[in-house]
Amino acid sequence: MIIANTLADGFVVFLTADNGWTHDIADGAVAETDAAADAMLLTAKQAERDCVVIDPNLIPVEIVDGRPQPTEYREYIRANGPSVPTPS
């Protein structure tokens, strides 16, 4: 799965199967092979050159209850928000 931030506002986004971007991890594409992951990263790097996103990265995920979840804690926080309650 590819994670990045939009250049315009800095929000976290995920590359979709149709090479678009979504804020919802459930709508992001999950690469099934190394070749697919490489192709997705090339697409994301082109979006970075086109000034759509910044810092696209391939992240490992596992499917939990039918939804991709990052396996690295940093990426889990980026995808799901803070790990502690935020003040109102």
DAZIHU-V800890 format. One record per residue. SS is DSSP state (a for helix, b for strand, c for the rest). PHI is phi in radians with two decimals (* if undefined). PSI is psi as a letter, one per 40 degrees, with the letter a starting at -180 (NA if undefined). Layout:
((SS | PHI | PSI) (SS | PHI | PSI))
//
This chain:
((c | * | i) (b | -1.86 | h) (b | -2.04 | i) (b | -2.74 | a) (b | -2.16 | i) (b | -1.21 | i) (c | -1.22 | d) (c | -1.17 | d) (c | -2.33 | e) (c | 1.43 | e) (c | -1.19 | i) (b | -1.26 | h) (b | -2.40 | i) (b | -2.22 | i) (b | -1.22 | h) (c | -1.69 | i) (c | -1.09 | d) (c | -1.68 | f) (c | 1.14 | f) (c | -1.70 | a) (b | -2.29 | i) (b | -2.39 | i) (c | -1.45 | e) (c | -1.71 | h) (a | -0.99 | d) (a | -1.11 | d) (a | -1.64 | e) (c | -1.37 | i) (c | -1.44 | h) (c | -1.91 | h) (c | -1.26 | h) (c | -1.63 | e) (c | -2.40 | i) (a | -1.08 | d) (a | -1.12 | d) (a | -1.14 | d) (a | -1.10 | d) (a | -1.07 | d) (a | -1.14 | d) (a | -1.10 | d) (a | -1.15 | d) (a | -1.06 | d) (a | -1.07 | d) (a | -1.14 | d) (a | -1.15 | d) (a | -1.17 | d) (a | -1.09 | d) (a | -1.18 | d) (a | -1.10 | d) (c | -1.46 | e) (c | 1.11 | f) (c | -1.63 | d) (b | -2.27 | i) (b | -2.24 | i) (b | 0.99 | f) (b | -1.21 | h) (b | -2.41 | i) (b | -1.46 | h) (c | -2.15 | i) (c | -1.34 | h) (b | -2.35 | i) (b | -2.19 | i) (b | -1.60 | h) (b | -2.14 | h) (c | 0.95 | f) (c | 1.37 | e) (b | -2.19 | h) (b | -1.17 | h) (b | -2.29 | h) (b | -1.04 | i) (c | -1.59 | e) (c | -1.73 | h) (a | -1.03 | d) (a | -1.00 | d) (a | -1.25 | d) (a | -1.05 | d) (a | -1.14 | d) (a | -1.06 | d) (a | -1.37 | d) (a | -2.02 | e) (c | 1.71 | a) (c | -0.99 | i) (c | -1.56 | e) (c | -2.24 | i) (c | -1.06 | i) (c | -1.75 | i) (c | -1.13 | i) (c | -1.48 | NA))
//
